[in-house]
Amino acid sequence: MAKTSPGEFVNQVRAEGRKVVWPSREETVRTAIFVGIMMVILSVFFLGVDTLFGAVMRWLLSLA
């Protein structure tokens, strides 16, 4: 594989950077809200699962 000079590397990076399509402000806000909602839903779900497993373990240990 041929080595490129630092100048050529910088030119290639700039060329690739021009190809990037940045999301609009609306898309960014919508995605952030979706992530927040999913985080709350999953947090509540895992809290329930953890509470259930904790209760089952306490019950199993009380049998001994």
N, C-alpha and C positions, 0 to 999 in steps of 0.2 A: 504494500500500500504506500503510495507516494506521500511524502510529507508536504504540507502546505506552509507557506510563510505566514507570519503573524498578520501581515496586512491582508493577505488573501482570506485568512480565517475571519478577520473582522468583517470583510466584505460579505462573506457567506452568512455570517450571523445576521448582519443587517438585512440581507435579502430574505432570509427566513423570517425575520421579525416583521417584515412588511406583509407577509402572507397570513399573519395572525388575525383572526376575526374576533374582536372583543365584544362581549355581550353588552347590550344596552343597559341603561340604568333600570328600566322597568324589569328586564329579565333578571338582573342581579337582585333586585328587591324581592321579586316573586320567588326566586330560588332560596333566598335567605329565609323568607317566611315559611316556605315548605320545609326547610331543614329544621327550623325551630319547632314547628308542629310535630314533625316526625320524632324529634328528640324528646318532646314531652310524652308522646304516645308510647314510645319504646321505654322511657324511664318508668312510666306507670306499669307497663307490662312486666318489666323485669323486677320491679318492686313487688308485684303480686306473686310472681314465680318464686322469688327469694323468700317471701313471707310464707308461702305454701310449703316450700321445702323445709324451712325452719320449723314450722309447726309439725310436719311429719317427723322430722328428726327428734324433736322434743318428745313426741308421743312414743317413738320407737325406744328412745333412751329411758323413758319412764317405765317401760315394760320390764326392764332388767332388775 
